[in-house]
């Protein structure tokens, strides 16, 4: 019989810091969930690309935005702006950057493999 589980980001099992951001990871129900805090000025292609070595983010993300705003641009030029209350799915092959002067806080149920290279 399954038992209830919970995890709290204040007790993250893994924290990955990078310029203008951080990822906190918790484990629950056999999986991982991340809370991303992306600060004003953060841009994937400037602050993450040099570390992971791919032209675009190759993680597929399923996310909920708590605060702040991010612009996402796909390889074909398609753009989508996401903000508070938005649930979104981002396929692999995108760049992203924070809009405005507020931290963007996002809960991410996918694409953690894309962030794992930041731990090295």
Secondary structure as UniProt FT lines:
FT   HELIX           9..11
FT   STRAND          14..18
FT   TURN            19..20
FT   STRAND          21..28
FT   TURN            29..30
FT   STRAND          31..38
FT   TURN            40..41
FT   HELIX           44..47
FT   HELIX           49..52
FT   STRAND          61..67
FT   STRAND          69..74
FT   TURN            75..76
FT   STRAND          79..82
FT   TURN            84..85
FT   STRAND          87..90
FT   STRAND          94..99
FT   STRAND          104..108
FT   HELIX           112..116
FT   HELIX           117..119
//
